[in-house]
Amino acid sequence: MEELMKYLKVIDLTPSGIGVPFISGYLINLGSLLVSIEQGPKSSYEKLYKVIKELGFGDGRVDFIVTHIHLDHAGSVATLLNLIEDSVAYVHPKGVKHLINPDRLWRASLDSLGYIAELYGRPDNAPSERIISTDDDMDLNYSGNLFKIIHTIGHASHHQSIYWVDYKAMFVGDSAGIYVKELNYIIPGTLYPTRLDLYINSLKKMISYRPRYLMYPHYGIVEDGTSVLEGHLKQVIEYYKIARELDVKELNIFINELSKSYDEVAILIQKTRDIPLLKMLIEMSLMGLLREAERLESL
């Protein structure tokens, strides 16, 4: 970890009004250029830009690697591209058009997140000539530092994870859930319309790299990365089995069944009652599993 942190700077990009530390951004200083992974919402762009300038890259080369285009992950990218002339953004091909014109993304975010979307802010329009569409298993080689792009489309169809090969560090985006450090618990990233098979396959892809570190945007660095991913894979499969076995697929019934089977779920529900964002994400995650169970039963 000490060697890793010589290059890596972790920045809290949580906007005011969220209530808990929630969004981690990562800057990797490779000397001749700066790599940014997880750029946070539009409302936090000044925090990230300030650190970029402090590191001497306000007019230097900055590569923004986008895990996915949701507001809390890439909302500031267009603004920063417009501020930093020598910068580009690497984006999953299905996310490119939404960075160039975020109108549809913004409307969908308002519908699903409500006031949380307002806290994040509407993204600016990104300059199309500065966006690079990625391929699965694509290599970015920065003077011997190798970053591998891995399309992990379970959480969203435009999702990609980034593996820093030299340090066995996997930037997971939301493809490995939301890590609640205080409870050592992962909220599954199975928000509707998650496809369970794709989510599981994405976890297996990341496990195959045997990462040592997981770099969570929500929230922070987790060690023993491979074991954590394997545990999350088991967790999601077990939760889905419970959802599938319910005669009545209602959220409250599902939560009660999970709370009976897993003490950590009961504790999580209790601890997050007064944290609206986490409460909402837990409910959306579990509802995604319920809807997926219904979809698969109807096939």
Secondary structure, DSSP 4 states (H G I P E B T S, - for coil): -TTGGGTEEEEE-PPTTS-S---EEEEEE-SS-EEEE----GGGHHHHHHHHHHTT-TTS-EEEE-S--SHHHHTTHHHHHHH-TTEEEEE-TTTHHHHH--HHHHHHHHHHHTHHHHHH-PPPPPPGGGEEE--TTEEEEETTEEEEEEE-TTS-TT-EEEEEGGGTEEE-TTTT-EEEGGGTEEE----TT--HHHHHHHHHHHHTT--SEEEETTTEEEESHHHHHHHHHHHHHHHHHHHHH-SS--HHHHHHHHHHH-HHHHHHHHHTTT-HHHHHHHHHHHHHHHHHHHHHHH-
